[in-house]
Every structure is written in structure tokens, then in C-alpha cells.
Amino acid sequence: MYLRVSLPNSKTISVDADFPFDTSPLGYRVLINNTTGIVTGIATAGERQEVEFPDYKPVTTVQHIEAVRFVAKAYGLIPNLLLFELLPSEFLWRKTTVVSYTGKTPSFLDKKVLEVIEYVRSRGKMEKDKLVEKFGKDIVDKLLRMGFLKEEDLWKAPNLKVKFYSLGVSFEEALRRIGRLRKKEERLTLIAYLKDRVVSSEELSEIGVPRSVLRDLVKRGIVREEVGYVSAIRSQIKLLRQPSVELLRPLGKNSVVYGSLKKLQDMLTSLTHRNLSDERSTFVFCPSLELLSGLEDTLGSLFGERLKVISSKERPKDLVQSWFSLDEPCVLLGSQKSLLAPVKNLGTIVYFGPPDGRMHNGISYLTFLFRYSKLVGADLVVFNSVPNLYLYMAIKDGTFQGMDLSYTAQVFVLKRRGENLIDEGLKRLVDPNKSTLLLVNKAGYAYAYCERCAEICQCPVCGKMLSLSKDGSRVFCASCGYKTSVCPKCDSPVRPLGFGVEKVLEEVQETWKNLKDFDVRAMPSFWKEYEQVLVLNVDNILSVASFEAREKLFSYLFTALSVAKERLIVQTFYPEEVVFQALMKKDPKIFLEEELLERKEENLPPFTRLIVAYYKDTFDERYLIPIRKLVHWMRTVKTGSLKQVYLCVPHRNSPQVLAHVRRYKPIRLYVY
């Protein structure tokens, strides 16, 4: 049979191979030329090659392959590169040479040679490259020639253990120890995040925790590090129970459901239960591991073994087992690793969480799932605290159906006066006996504000807002670790603006000494409810020169409203802003309508596509000449050692422009 096989190096080859099964070969994994390939088509001719088909089922489907091709083209990518980026590493086998002890009795050999033989014998089999690295090529080749060792080629899957982190001491003790340190801003943010939680290294990377901070706290014993898999430390699954609500009304083919977190979770479990009753599967996708962990307990208590979890937190063996057990009706809960999973009888695809989630190459998860749902004939339902502008426009034009489940908490918007963090009005509203989430959109002590540039300083490496240490000597990025002492744009001195987690913890401990059940976070967590949520510092989102600033504030506040069970209390200098007016009336349409109108007038997303590429400062702007006629406008800004290129592009031209932009290998790429 002539097969087209896609390879990880972006090439596609045609081979003549004996396919061992009576089904279509598309989607099957192939071991060929010392690497792993995927059968993505049928060829008319091909070279005869020795191949292996290690799986009795395909690792993905024709619909997934078509979705990858469509999305790759739309984002200017090579389809094969995207295909293998989405395929879990557990399936990317490679051929390696291993050596083992033959059993031949060693005699009259020197001490070093005997050490090598014993080293290999005690380990059974080991990779030749690693043995050569440890003892040298000459001695390994000598033992192979003498017959004490033998070598063979084996296919090897990667070893994928995960590191997990939790507090090694009590939260109060962690605060006490960190309080004695000089550089404590990033450390306090991490401690607040780890309170009562166990998280993976990948999850900490998602929220931008610097590795140096993590290593330091582990070394001091404040944070505990464990190497293993989530299965070994996951909490016990509760007894199965039935969902408590039924669907309010049938959902459309494509739907956006928004409101309070509890109502969203109830709607999700009801929808999933109905699918299982109809012998249909549900795929629940989460754009972050934090959301996935929160949903796992909820869905696990309902569906038991019918819940399959595919993420980087699972053992490779468990992941592969779940991957090939999706034939029967089930609930698949997954992160990016699950996007190619071959789910059968798929009734509904659920996107749970903020709809702006993206892969590192700029591709929107929702774009991929939308295309895949059309190909497989499944419903697509987005669950979030609130729709973003793209989804709201899709609701207005009839592409999606909107369903407002409403919000349960009371909303109090307080006008801030002066630089006081906690005023008397806030003190009167807070009940110290209730579970509380304190939100401070800031790591560290304060933002670094440049009066010469008249804006908060932005990181030249990752674009995030920069923090200022308490003593004013350090300007740093809590996301990527960048450090300086002045404004990175103009080298002017900076001053503090606002306040951060460190200052909040100081004030909270002073104001509410009996406030025990509380979390402090920079961003609202869309997986856990609190009786009261306090937004202490959020105006700084509007201080960033970005067309998205108001929408980011809108999403932040309505997510806080979604996780608040009883009351949401917000402090702001700008209560008259339309975002806060929409919040007080608990009506997101008030903001969405006005923002959509302004974006249309200014020809900004979602009416056009904005591409932002970061290059080294050696990037020559003449490279952009061939695409000038394809864009509305372009602008280049030099920040530190980087050049930021902004391109406003009509939707129809974005694939061609993106392909050109990627040709020059940007350090980072954002597509809006």
C-alpha cells in the first residue's frame, strides 16, 4: 500500500508499506527512519521501506488532520510542524542504541573496566550514548569488541516525569520567613499561589513564576518539590453523585454560556450527563492546567471511571491508556495534549475558560476546536464568566447562540480616595468570617511608572508591566525575570504607582487580624468560589497603552464576579467608566456594545487582525516591504534589545502576512 507519511521535520514522504489492519491507515503512527511519523494520506507511488505500526488503533483521526491543515494555513504555519506540536510527546518515539551485559565472566581486567561492566550489569540495559558520556568511547567500544557488552537498536519513548510543588511549611510560617528576606516580591506572589495547593512545574510556568525564585524557596525549605506524577498525589475521588440541575433549554449547535461559576459547572455536568445517556461522548477542553485541576474533582465525583484525563500531569502509561480507550461513551477532560485524541461518538465539544487562550505559536485554541467541531459534526459550547468581543460579535451575527445564566453576588463599587489601600467603606463591607479572595492585579510592591514616558514601564522581553521593589532600587518583571533599575525605554528614573501583593499582605494582616480563610492572587481563579471577593487594585490595567486594556479589565472584573457567591467589592478611581457601570448592573452587554462600536470606528480587532511580532534589534525593516500592500498599517517600536512590529491586517490577507512574518523567526508572536 502506498502511504503519505508526515514527519516531525516538516517533510512528507511517500512509502510502499504493508499495512497490517483491515481499516483505513489514516491517523496511524509509523516508526520509520529512526523517528515517528503519522499516516496523513494515500499516495499513488512510493519507495519500499521497512516500517513498523506500533499501535492497534490510530492515534488521531482524519478530521483532526484536516483541522490541523486548515488552521496551519490560516496562521501561516507548516501543517506537519503543527501536527507534531499537538501530538503528545509520549507518542514521539525514537530509535536508540542500548547496551547490556552479555554474562561473560570478566577476568584479568583492570579496575576501571570492571567498574563499567558492573555499572551496566546493575542497570540491565542503558543507552550507549549515556554510557559513552560517562566512561568514554574507547572503553565502551573495547568491551563491545571483547564480548562483555552487546548492543541493539530499540524504539524508546521519552521519560516524562513531572515536578510538583507545594508549601513545605504552613502559610503563616512561609510569610514569616519571607518577611526577613530583602528581595521578596516574587516570592510572596508564589507563596500566595501555593496556599493549600499542589501544582506542577508547567502550571507555574503558565503564570510566569521565575525558575530562580522557585529554586531559592525549595532550597530554603519553604516550598516542597516532588518528582513524580499527579496520580500519586491526587486527592481521593468522591462517591459518584447525580448532577443537580437539568438544562434550562436545549443549546444550539454553537453556544456561549456565561454567568456564575457554580451555574456554569451545573450546566456542564447536566450537558455531559445527557450526552452519556444518549451514548455520546463529551470533550471538555481547558486552556490552562489550573482550570483542568479544578474541574477534575467536580467531574470525577460525577462520572468516576468514565472520566478520562489527558494532560501533562498524567503518567505516560496512564495517558496512553486513556488515549486508546475513547471508543466507548465517556467524558474526556484535557489540555493542549488532548487536542488530537481520537474520541468516538462525540456529541459536544466544551471549551471551559477564557476564550482568548492560545498556543505559543499564536494559534487560538477556540479556532482549532471550532474547525474540528464542524468536521466531526459535534456541538461546540463555550463556558466562561463572560463572552469576549469575538464571541459577542459571533452571537450578534448568529454564528453562536448566547445564554446568560446570570450572576449571584451583590456588587459594590467603591470610589478610592488618595493612595489608601483599605478605606473605611471597605472595612465595613468585609466580613472576616467568610471565605475571601483578595485580588491585586500586581506582583511585588508597586508598578514602575515613568513620568517622562507618562506610562507604566513595560518589559522589553515579554511585554508585561514592570514592578518596582519596596526600596525603589530594582525594576523587574514578575513574569520572565527581566531586571533593570531605570525605565527600559528612555533610561529615566521611575517612581512607584499603586501597590502589589506584598503591600496588601502587610495591610490585610494589620486591618483584619482574624481573617483566616483567604487567598491573595493577582488574577481571579476561574475554578474556585469564594463567599466574598475583594478587588483592591485593578485600575492599573487601564494604564497600559493597549487597545485591549478595557476588555482585559472587563474580563478581569466579570471573572471576579463569577467566582463570588455572595458579594463582590471593587475599589477604583474611575467608577464612572462603562466597565464598572456594566459590572454594577451585572450586564456585560453594556460594555460589549460600546467597545464593539469603538473598535469598528478605529478598524481594530475583531474587525481586522492585529499581528505583533518581537524580533532582535538587528531585524531589518526592509524585510516588510513585500507585504506593505497587504496591510492597513504597520509600525515598528524599539524597546530595549528588541523590535516590536505591529501589523494591522484585513482577515483575508492574514495567512499570507503571517507566513511572511514567521519566515524571519520572531522571538514571540501574538495574533489578535
C-alpha positions as CSV (number, residue, x, y, z in Angstrom):
1,M,0.0,0.0,0.0
2,Y,1.3,3.4,-0.9
3,L,1.1,5.8,2.1
4,R,1.9,9.5,2.6
5,V,3.7,9.8,5.9
6,S,4.2,13.1,7.7
7,L,7.4,13.5,9.7
8,P,8.4,15.8,12.6
9,N,10.9,17.6,10.4
10,S,8.0,19.1,8.4
11,K,8.6,16.7,5.5
12,T,6.1,14.3,4.0
13,I,7.3,11.2,2.2
14,S,5.6,8.5,0.1
15,V,6.3,4.9,1.1
16,D,5.3,1.5,-0.1
17,A,4.5,-0.4,3.1
18,D,2.4,-3.4,4.2
19,F,-0.4,-2.1,6.4
20,P,-1.4,-4.8,8.9
21,F,-5.0,-3.9,9.6
22,D,-8.3,-4.0,7.7
23,T,-9.2,-0.4,8.4
24,S,-8.1,2.9,6.9
25,P,-4.4,3.6,7.6
26,L,-5.0,7.4,8.1
27,G,-4.1,8.6,11.5
28,Y,-1.9,5.6,12.4
29,R,1.6,6.1,13.9
30,V,4.5,4.8,11.9
31,L,8.1,4.1,13.1
32,I,10.3,4.9,10.1
33,N,13.9,6.2,9.6
34,N,14.7,6.3,13.3
35,T,11.8,8.6,14.0
36,T,8.0,8.7,14.4
37,G,5.6,9.6,11.5
38,I,1.8,9.8,11.0
39,V,0.0,8.5,8.0
40,T,-1.9,11.5,6.6
41,G,-2.9,10.4,3.2
42,I,-2.8,7.7,0.4
43,A,-0.1,8.1,-2.3
44,T,0.0,6.9,-5.9
45,A,3.5,5.6,-5.7
46,G,6.3,5.3,-3.1
47,E,9.7,3.8,-2.2
48,R,9.7,0.4,-0.4
49,Q,10.8,1.0,3.1
50,E,10.9,-1.0,6.3
51,V,8.3,0.5,8.7
52,E,6.5,-0.6,11.9
53,F,3.0,0.2,13.0
54,P,3.3,0.0,16.9
55,D,-0.4,0.7,17.7
56,Y,-3.5,-1.4,17.1
57,K,-5.6,1.8,16.7
58,P,-4.9,5.2,15.0
59,V,-3.5,7.9,17.3
60,T,-5.7,10.5,15.7
61,T,-8.4,10.9,13.1
62,V,-8.9,12.2,9.6
63,Q,-11.0,15.1,11.0
64,H,-8.1,16.1,13.2
65,I,-5.6,16.0,10.3
66,E,-7.9,18.2,8.2
67,A,-8.4,20.7,11.1
68,V,-4.6,20.9,11.5
69,R,-4.2,21.7,7.8
70,F,-6.9,24.3,7.8
71,V,-5.7,26.1,10.9
72,A,-2.0,25.9,10.0
73,K,-2.8,27.6,6.6
74,A,-4.8,30.3,8.4
75,Y,-1.9,31.1,10.7
76,G,0.9,30.8,8.2
77,L,2.4,27.6,9.6
78,I,3.6,24.3,8.1
79,P,0.9,21.7,8.8
80,N,3.4,18.9,9.8
81,L,5.0,21.2,12.4
82,L,1.7,21.9,14.0
83,L,0.6,18.3,13.9
84,F,3.6,17.1,15.8
85,E,3.5,20.0,18.2
86,L,0.0,18.9,19.2
87,L,0.8,15.2,19.4
88,P,1.8,14.2,22.9
89,S,5.5,13.5,23.5
90,E,4.6,10.1,24.7
91,F,4.0,9.0,21.1
92,L,7.2,10.5,19.7
93,W,9.4,7.5,19.8
94,R,13.0,7.5,18.6
95,K,15.3,4.6,17.8
96,T,18.3,4.4,20.1
97,T,21.2,2.0,20.6
98,V,21.3,0.3,24.0
99,V,24.0,-1.8,25.6
100,S,23.7,-4.7,28.0
101,Y,25.9,-7.2,29.8
102,T,26.4,-10.5,28.0
103,G,27.1,-12.6,31.1
104,K,30.7,-13.4,30.0
105,T,32.8,-13.8,33.1
106,P,35.4,-11.0,33.5
107,S,38.9,-12.0,34.4
108,F,42.3,-10.2,34.4
109,L,40.7,-6.9,33.7
110,D,41.7,-3.6,35.3
111,K,39.6,-1.9,37.9
112,K,38.1,0.7,35.5
113,V,36.9,-1.9,33.1
114,L,35.3,-3.9,35.9
115,E,33.5,-0.7,37.1
116,V,31.9,-0.2,33.6
117,I,30.8,-3.9,33.4
118,E,29.2,-3.7,36.9
119,Y,27.6,-0.4,36.1
120,V,25.9,-1.8,33.0
121,R,25.0,-5.2,34.7
122,S,23.3,-3.4,37.6
123,R,21.1,-1.4,35.2
124,G,20.1,-4.2,32.8
125,K,20.0,-2.0,29.6
126,M,21.1,1.6,29.1
127,E,21.6,4.0,26.2
128,K,25.0,3.7,24.6
129,D,25.3,7.5,24.3
130,K,24.9,8.0,28.1
131,L,27.4,5.2,28.8
132,V,30.0,6.8,26.5
133,E,29.4,10.2,28.0
134,K,30.1,8.8,31.5
135,F,33.1,6.5,30.8
136,G,34.4,7.4,27.3
137,K,34.0,5.9,23.8
138,D,37.3,3.9,23.8
139,I,36.5,1.8,26.9
140,V,32.9,1.1,25.8
141,D,34.0,0.1,22.2
142,K,36.7,-2.1,23.8
143,L,34.2,-4.0,25.9
144,L,31.9,-4.5,22.9
145,R,34.8,-6.0,20.9
146,M,35.8,-8.3,23.8
147,G,32.2,-9.6,24.1
148,F,31.5,-8.4,27.6
149,L,28.8,-6.0,26.3
150,K,26.4,-6.2,23.4
151,E,24.4,-3.5,21.6
152,E,21.0,-3.5,20.0
153,D,18.6,-0.9,18.5
154,L,15.4,-0.2,20.3
155,W,12.5,2.2,20.0
156,K,12.3,4.4,23.0
157,A,9.6,6.7,24.4
158,P,10.7,9.8,26.3
159,N,10.9,9.7,30.1
160,L,8.4,12.3,31.1
161,K,8.3,12.8,34.9
162,V,6.8,16.0,36.2
163,K,7.9,18.1,39.2
164,F,5.2,19.2,41.7
165,Y,5.4,22.0,44.2
166,S,3.6,22.7,47.5
167,L,4.3,24.7,50.7
168,G,6.9,22.9,52.9
169,V,5.7,24.8,55.9
170,S,2.5,26.5,57.0
171,F,1.3,29.6,55.1
172,E,1.9,31.7,58.2
173,E,5.4,30.4,58.7
174,A,6.2,30.9,55.0
175,L,5.1,34.6,55.3
176,R,7.3,35.0,58.4
177,R,10.4,33.6,56.7
178,I,10.0,35.5,53.5
179,G,9.4,38.7,55.5
180,R,13.0,38.5,56.6
181,L,14.3,38.5,53.0
182,R,15.4,41.6,51.1
183,K,14.1,40.6,47.7
184,K,10.7,39.1,48.5
185,E,8.1,40.5,46.0
186,E,8.1,37.5,43.6
187,R,8.3,35.1,46.5
188,L,5.2,36.4,48.2
189,T,3.3,36.0,44.9
190,L,4.3,32.4,44.6
191,I,3.5,31.6,48.3
192,A,0.0,33.1,47.9
193,Y,-0.5,30.9,44.8
194,L,0.7,27.7,46.5
195,K,-1.5,28.2,49.6
196,D,-3.4,24.9,50.1
197,R,-2.5,23.6,46.7
198,V,-0.1,21.2,44.9
199,V,0.8,22.4,41.4
200,S,3.0,21.2,38.6
201,S,6.1,23.0,37.1
202,E,4.2,23.5,33.9
203,E,1.3,25.3,35.7
204,L,3.8,27.6,37.5
205,S,5.4,28.3,34.1
206,E,1.9,29.3,32.8
207,I,1.6,32.0,35.4
208,G,5.2,33.3,34.9
209,V,7.0,32.1,38.1
210,P,10.8,32.7,37.6
211,R,12.8,29.5,38.0
212,S,15.3,31.2,40.2
213,V,12.6,32.1,42.7
214,L,11.3,28.6,42.7
215,R,14.8,27.1,43.3
216,D,15.6,29.5,46.1
217,L,12.4,28.7,48.0
218,V,12.9,25.0,47.6
219,K,16.5,25.4,48.8
220,R,15.2,27.2,51.9
221,G,12.6,24.5,52.6
222,I,9.7,27.0,52.2
223,V,8.5,25.1,49.1
224,R,8.5,21.3,48.8
225,E,9.5,19.8,45.4
226,E,8.3,16.3,44.4
227,V,9.2,14.4,41.3
228,G,6.5,12.1,40.0
229,Y,3.1,12.1,38.6
230,V,-0.2,13.7,39.6
231,S,-1.8,10.2,40.1
232,A,0.4,9.6,43.1
233,I,-0.7,12.8,44.9
234,R,-4.2,13.4,43.6
235,S,-7.0,13.5,46.2
236,Q,-9.4,10.6,46.5
237,I,-12.2,10.6,44.0
238,K,-15.5,11.1,45.9
239,L,-18.5,8.9,45.7
240,L,-20.5,9.2,42.5
241,R,-23.4,11.5,42.6
242,Q,-26.0,12.7,40.1
243,P,-25.9,16.2,38.6
244,S,-28.3,18.5,40.5
245,V,-29.7,20.5,37.6
246,E,-31.2,20.0,34.1
247,L,-30.5,22.1,31.1
248,L,-32.6,25.2,31.1
249,R,-33.2,24.9,27.4
250,P,-31.5,23.0,24.5
251,L,-28.2,24.5,23.5
252,G,-27.6,25.5,19.8
253,K,-25.0,24.0,17.5
254,N,-22.6,26.6,18.7
255,S,-23.3,28.3,22.0
256,V,-21.7,30.7,24.5
257,V,-22.8,30.1,28.1
258,Y,-21.8,32.7,30.8
259,G,-22.6,33.6,34.4
260,S,-21.7,32.5,37.9
261,L,-19.2,29.7,38.2
262,K,-21.5,27.3,40.1
263,K,-24.2,27.7,37.5
264,L,-21.7,27.1,34.7
265,Q,-20.5,23.9,36.4
266,D,-24.0,22.7,37.0
267,M,-24.9,23.3,33.3
268,L,-21.7,21.5,32.2
269,T,-22.4,18.4,34.3
270,S,-26.0,18.3,33.2
271,L,-25.0,18.6,29.5
272,T,-22.3,15.9,30.0
273,H,-24.8,13.5,31.7
274,R,-27.3,14.0,28.9
275,N,-24.7,13.1,26.3
276,L,-23.8,9.9,28.2
277,S,-27.4,8.9,28.4
278,D,-27.6,9.3,24.6
279,E,-24.4,7.1,24.3
280,R,-22.4,10.2,23.2
281,S,-19.1,11.4,24.4
282,T,-18.2,14.9,25.6
283,F,-14.8,16.5,25.2
284,V,-14.1,19.2,27.8
285,F,-11.1,21.4,26.9
286,C,-9.4,23.6,29.4
287,P,-6.8,26.3,28.2
288,S,-4.8,26.0,31.5
289,L,-3.8,23.3,33.9
290,E,-5.2,25.2,36.8
291,L,-8.7,25.1,35.3
292,L,-8.3,21.5,34.4
293,S,-7.4,20.6,38.0
294,G,-10.4,22.5,39.4
295,L,-12.8,20.7,37.0
296,E,-11.3,17.3,37.6
297,D,-12.6,16.9,41.1
298,T,-16.1,18.2,40.0
299,L,-16.4,15.8,37.0
300,G,-14.6,12.9,38.7
301,S,-17.1,12.8,41.6
302,L,-19.9,12.6,39.0
303,F,-18.6,10.2,36.3
304,G,-15.9,8.1,38.0
305,E,-14.1,5.9,35.6
306,R,-16.0,7.3,32.6
307,L,-13.9,10.4,33.1
308,K,-10.7,10.3,31.1
309,V,-8.0,12.9,31.8
310,I,-5.3,13.7,29.2
311,S,-2.7,16.4,30.3
312,S,0.9,16.7,31.1
313,K,0.1,15.9,34.7
314,E,-0.7,12.2,34.0
315,R,1.7,9.3,34.0
316,P,2.8,8.4,30.4
317,K,1.3,5.0,30.8
318,D,-2.0,6.3,32.1
319,L,-2.1,8.9,29.3
320,V,-1.6,6.3,26.6
321,Q,-4.1,4.0,28.2
322,S,-6.7,6.8,28.2
323,W,-5.8,7.8,24.7
324,F,-6.7,4.4,23.3
325,S,-9.8,3.9,25.5
326,L,-12.0,6.6,23.9
327,D,-14.2,4.2,21.8
328,E,-17.0,4.0,24.4
329,P,-19.1,7.0,25.5
330,C,-17.0,8.9,28.0
331,V,-16.0,12.4,29.3
332,L,-12.6,13.5,28.1
333,L,-11.1,16.3,30.1
334,G,-7.9,17.6,28.6
335,S,-5.4,20.4,28.0
336,Q,-3.4,21.1,24.8
337,K,-2.1,17.5,24.9
338,S,-5.6,16.2,24.3
339,L,-6.5,18.1,21.1
340,L,-5.7,15.2,18.7
341,A,-7.3,12.5,20.9
342,P,-9.5,10.1,18.8
343,V,-12.8,10.4,20.7
344,K,-15.6,8.3,19.1
345,N,-19.3,9.3,19.0
346,L,-18.5,12.9,20.0
347,G,-21.7,14.8,20.9
348,T,-20.3,18.0,22.3
349,I,-17.0,19.9,22.5
350,V,-16.8,22.1,25.5
351,Y,-14.3,25.0,25.8
352,F,-14.2,25.8,29.5
353,G,-12.5,29.1,30.5
354,P,-11.3,32.4,29.0
355,P,-11.8,32.1,25.2
356,D,-8.6,34.0,24.4
357,G,-6.3,31.0,25.2
358,R,-3.6,30.4,22.7
359,M,-0.7,28.1,21.8
360,H,2.8,29.6,22.0
361,N,2.7,29.9,18.2
362,G,-0.2,32.3,18.3
363,I,-3.0,29.9,17.3
364,S,-6.3,30.3,19.2
365,Y,-7.5,27.0,20.8
366,L,-11.0,28.1,20.1
367,T,-10.3,28.5,16.3
368,F,-8.9,24.9,16.2
369,L,-11.9,23.5,18.1
370,F,-14.4,25.4,16.0
371,R,-13.0,23.9,12.8
372,Y,-12.7,20.4,14.3
373,S,-16.3,20.6,15.6
374,K,-17.6,21.3,12.1
375,L,-15.6,18.5,10.6
376,V,-16.7,15.9,13.2
377,G,-20.3,17.2,13.4
378,A,-20.3,17.9,17.1
379,D,-21.8,20.9,19.0
380,L,-19.3,23.5,20.3
381,V,-20.2,25.2,23.6
382,V,-18.0,27.8,25.3
383,F,-18.4,28.2,29.0
384,N,-16.9,31.3,30.6
385,S,-17.6,34.1,33.0
386,V,-18.4,36.4,30.1
387,P,-18.1,36.4,26.3
388,N,-15.2,38.3,24.7
389,L,-15.7,40.7,21.8
390,Y,-15.1,38.0,19.1
391,L,-17.7,35.7,20.6
392,Y,-20.1,38.6,21.3
393,M,-19.9,39.6,17.6
394,A,-20.5,35.9,16.7
395,I,-23.6,35.9,18.9
396,K,-24.8,39.1,17.1
397,D,-24.3,37.7,13.6
398,G,-25.9,34.3,14.5
399,T,-22.8,32.1,14.4
400,F,-23.2,31.4,18.1
401,Q,-26.2,31.3,20.4
402,G,-25.7,33.2,23.7
403,M,-27.1,32.0,27.1
404,D,-26.9,34.3,30.1
405,L,-27.1,32.3,33.4
406,S,-26.8,35.5,35.5
407,Y,-24.6,36.2,38.5
408,T,-25.5,35.6,42.1
409,A,-23.2,38.0,44.1
410,Q,-24.1,41.6,45.1
411,V,-21.7,44.2,43.6
412,F,-20.3,47.1,45.5
413,V,-18.1,49.6,43.5
414,L,-16.3,52.0,45.9
415,K,-14.5,55.1,44.8
416,R,-10.9,55.2,46.0
417,R,-9.7,58.3,47.7
418,G,-6.0,59.0,47.8
419,E,-3.4,56.2,48.0
420,N,-5.1,54.4,50.9
421,L,-5.2,50.7,50.2
422,I,-8.1,49.9,52.5
423,D,-10.6,52.7,53.4
424,E,-13.4,52.8,56.0
425,G,-16.1,51.9,53.5
426,L,-14.3,48.7,52.5
427,K,-13.7,47.7,56.2
428,R,-17.4,48.0,56.9
429,L,-18.4,45.7,54.0
430,V,-15.9,42.9,54.6
431,D,-17.0,40.0,56.8
432,P,-13.8,38.4,58.3
433,N,-15.6,35.2,59.0
434,K,-16.3,34.4,55.3
435,S,-14.0,32.8,52.7
436,T,-12.3,35.6,50.9
437,L,-10.3,36.2,47.7
438,L,-8.2,39.3,47.7
439,L,-7.3,40.4,44.2
440,V,-4.4,42.7,43.5
441,N,-3.5,43.0,39.8
442,K,0.1,43.3,40.6
443,A,3.1,41.3,41.8
444,G,5.7,42.9,44.0
445,Y,5.2,46.2,45.9
446,A,4.1,48.7,43.2
447,Y,4.3,49.3,39.5
448,A,7.3,51.1,38.0
449,Y,6.0,54.4,36.5
450,C,8.0,56.6,34.1
451,E,6.9,60.2,34.2
452,R,8.9,61.1,31.1
453,C,7.0,58.4,29.1
454,A,3.8,59.1,31.1
455,E,3.1,55.3,31.4
456,I,3.8,52.2,33.4
457,C,7.1,50.7,32.2
458,Q,6.7,47.5,30.1
459,C,9.1,44.6,30.0
460,P,11.2,44.7,26.7
461,V,11.4,40.9,26.8
462,C,7.8,39.7,27.3
463,G,5.7,42.9,27.2
464,K,4.3,42.6,30.7
465,M,4.1,45.5,33.2
466,L,7.2,46.0,35.3
467,S,7.3,46.1,39.1
468,L,9.3,48.3,41.5
469,S,10.8,46.9,44.7
470,K,9.9,48.3,48.1
471,D,13.2,50.2,48.4
472,G,12.9,51.6,44.8
473,S,16.2,50.1,43.7
474,R,15.0,47.3,41.4
475,V,12.7,47.4,38.4
476,F,11.8,43.8,37.5
477,C,9.4,41.6,35.5
478,A,7.5,39.1,37.7
479,S,6.8,37.1,34.5
480,C,10.1,36.4,32.8
481,G,12.7,37.7,35.4
482,Y,14.0,40.7,33.4
483,K,15.7,43.2,35.7
484,T,16.9,46.9,35.5
485,S,16.9,50.0,37.6
486,V,15.5,52.6,35.2
487,C,12.8,52.9,32.5
488,P,13.9,50.4,29.8
489,K,12.5,52.7,27.1
490,C,14.2,56.1,27.9
491,D,16.6,55.2,30.8
492,S,14.9,57.7,33.1
493,P,14.3,57.2,36.9
494,V,11.0,55.6,37.8
495,R,8.6,56.0,40.8
496,P,6.1,53.7,42.4
497,L,2.5,53.6,41.2
498,G,-0.2,51.7,43.0
499,F,0.5,48.7,45.2
500,G,1.1,45.0,45.0
501,V,0.8,41.7,46.8
502,E,3.5,42.5,49.4
503,K,1.8,45.7,50.5
504,V,-1.6,44.0,50.5
505,L,-0.4,41.3,52.8
506,E,1.0,43.9,55.2
507,E,-2.2,45.9,55.3
508,V,-4.5,42.9,55.5
509,Q,-2.7,41.4,58.5
510,E,-2.9,44.8,60.2
511,T,-6.5,45.5,59.4
512,W,-8.1,42.0,59.8
513,K,-6.1,40.1,62.2
514,N,-8.8,37.4,62.4
515,L,-9.1,36.9,58.6
516,K,-8.1,33.3,58.3
517,D,-9.7,31.8,55.3
518,F,-8.4,33.9,52.5
519,D,-6.3,33.7,49.3
520,V,-4.3,36.5,47.7
521,R,-3.9,36.4,43.9
522,A,-3.0,38.7,41.0
523,M,-5.7,37.2,38.8
524,P,-9.1,35.8,39.6
525,S,-9.2,32.0,39.5
526,F,-12.0,30.6,37.4
527,W,-12.2,27.3,39.2
528,K,-12.9,28.0,42.9
529,E,-15.8,30.0,44.5
530,Y,-15.4,32.4,47.5
531,E,-18.1,33.9,49.7
532,Q,-16.7,37.3,49.1
533,V,-14.2,38.7,46.6
534,L,-12.3,41.9,47.1
535,V,-10.7,43.7,44.1
536,L,-8.2,46.0,45.7
537,N,-6.2,47.2,42.8
538,V,-7.3,47.0,39.2
539,D,-7.1,50.5,37.7
540,N,-3.5,49.9,36.5
541,I,-4.8,47.7,33.7
542,L,-6.1,50.9,32.1
543,S,-2.6,52.5,32.5
544,V,-1.1,50.2,29.7
545,A,-1.1,51.6,26.2
546,S,-3.0,48.8,24.6
547,F,-6.2,48.6,22.5
548,E,-7.1,45.6,24.7
549,A,-6.8,47.4,28.0
550,R,-10.6,48.0,28.6
551,E,-11.5,44.5,27.5
552,K,-8.9,43.0,29.8
553,L,-10.3,45.0,32.7
554,F,-13.8,43.9,31.7
555,S,-12.8,40.2,31.7
556,Y,-10.9,40.5,35.0
557,L,-13.9,42.1,36.8
558,F,-16.6,39.7,35.4
559,T,-14.4,36.7,36.2
560,A,-14.2,38.0,39.8
561,L,-18.0,38.4,39.8
562,S,-18.4,34.8,38.5
563,V,-16.5,33.3,41.4
564,A,-18.1,35.4,44.1
565,K,-21.0,33.7,45.8
566,E,-22.3,36.5,48.0
567,R,-20.6,39.8,47.3
568,L,-18.0,41.4,45.1
569,I,-16.3,44.6,46.4
570,V,-14.3,46.7,44.0
571,Q,-12.1,49.8,44.6
572,T,-11.5,52.2,41.8
573,F,-10.7,55.8,41.0
574,Y,-13.0,55.5,37.9
575,P,-16.4,54.2,38.9
576,E,-18.0,56.2,36.0
577,E,-16.1,54.1,33.4
578,V,-18.5,52.0,31.3
579,V,-16.8,48.8,32.5
580,F,-17.8,49.5,36.1
581,Q,-21.2,50.6,35.1
582,A,-21.7,47.2,33.3
583,L,-20.4,45.5,36.4
584,M,-22.8,47.2,38.8
585,K,-25.7,46.3,36.6
586,K,-24.3,42.8,36.1
587,D,-25.0,43.3,32.4
588,P,-21.9,42.6,30.1
589,K,-23.7,43.8,27.0
590,I,-23.5,47.4,28.2
591,F,-19.7,47.3,27.8
592,L,-19.6,45.0,24.8
593,E,-21.8,47.1,22.7
594,E,-19.8,50.3,23.3
595,E,-16.4,48.6,22.9
596,L,-17.5,46.9,19.7
597,L,-18.6,50.3,18.3
598,E,-15.3,51.9,19.1
599,R,-13.3,49.0,17.7
600,K,-15.2,49.3,14.4
601,E,-14.6,53.0,14.1
602,E,-10.9,52.5,14.7
603,N,-10.6,49.4,12.5
604,L,-9.3,47.2,15.2
605,P,-9.9,43.5,16.1
606,P,-12.3,41.8,15.8
607,F,-13.0,43.7,12.6
608,T,-9.3,43.3,11.5
609,R,-6.4,41.1,12.6
610,L,-3.5,42.7,14.6
611,I,-0.2,40.9,14.4
612,V,2.5,41.7,16.9
613,A,6.0,40.2,16.3
614,Y,9.0,40.6,18.5
615,Y,12.4,40.4,16.8
616,K,16.0,41.0,17.8
617,D,17.1,44.6,17.4
618,T,19.1,43.6,14.3
619,F,15.9,42.9,12.4
620,D,15.9,44.9,9.1
621,E,12.5,46.7,8.5
622,R,13.1,46.3,4.8
623,Y,12.1,42.7,5.2
624,L,8.5,44.0,5.5
625,I,8.4,45.8,2.1
626,P,6.8,42.8,0.2
627,I,3.7,42.9,2.5
628,R,3.1,46.6,2.7
629,K,0.2,46.5,0.2
630,L,-1.4,43.6,2.2
631,V,-1.8,45.6,5.5
632,H,-3.8,48.6,6.6
633,W,-0.8,49.9,8.5
634,M,2.4,48.8,10.1
635,R,4.6,50.3,12.9
636,T,7.9,49.3,14.5
637,V,8.9,50.2,18.1
638,K,12.3,49.6,19.6
639,T,12.2,48.5,23.2
640,G,15.4,47.6,24.9
641,S,17.2,44.9,22.8
642,L,14.0,44.1,20.9
643,K,12.0,45.4,18.0
644,Q,8.2,45.2,18.1
645,V,6.5,45.1,14.8
646,Y,2.8,45.9,14.7
647,L,0.7,44.9,11.6
648,C,-3.0,45.7,11.2
649,V,-4.2,43.3,8.5
650,P,-7.5,42.5,6.8
651,H,-8.7,39.0,7.7
652,R,-8.4,37.8,4.1
653,N,-4.7,38.7,4.0
654,S,-3.6,37.4,7.4
655,P,-2.4,33.9,6.2
656,Q,-0.1,35.4,3.7
657,V,1.2,38.1,6.1
658,L,1.7,35.6,8.9
659,A,3.7,33.3,6.7
660,H,5.9,36.2,5.7
661,V,6.4,37.3,9.3
662,R,7.3,33.8,10.5
663,R,9.9,33.5,7.8
664,Y,12.2,35.8,9.8
665,K,11.8,33.7,13.0
666,P,10.3,36.2,15.6
667,I,11.2,35.6,19.2
668,R,7.5,35.9,20.1
669,L,4.3,36.3,18.0
670,Y,0.9,37.4,19.1
671,V,-2.2,37.2,16.8
672,Y,-5.3,39.2,17.8
